[in-house]
Every structure is written in structure tokens, then in C-alpha cells.
Amino acid sequence: MAAAHRDRRTALAIEDFETPALLALVWRGGQGPAVRELVRHARRAFAAASA
């Protein structure tokens, strides 16, 4: 996802951390296109990771 926005965002991988972490996404009602895409991406990424 970050690759599509390299001109505006920088993604840094955390590679030296071995403890699992919990990621929670919270957002308000009126979803714009960026929020919808983030939620879609997160659902795909975490579904694949837990499979």
C-alpha cells in the first residue's frame, strides 16, 4: 500500500522486534476513500497473516 504513495509517505519495516503486537484500527463514521482503502488493505493483510 505504501508503494503506491511513495511521493507522500514513507514506510519503515520493524525487523528487530520479536514480540507479537496487537494492531487496532478505529475510525469515525463518514469514511472517505483513504479510510475505505486502509480498512480493505488491513482486512486482506491480517486475514492472510492469520491463515
Sequence and secondary structure as in RCSB ss.txt:
>XXXX:A:sequence
MAAAHRDRRTALAIEDFETPALLALVWRGGQGPAVRELVRHARRAFAAASA
>XXXX:A:secstr
 GGGGTTT       S  S         SS  HHHHHHHHHHHHHHHHHH 
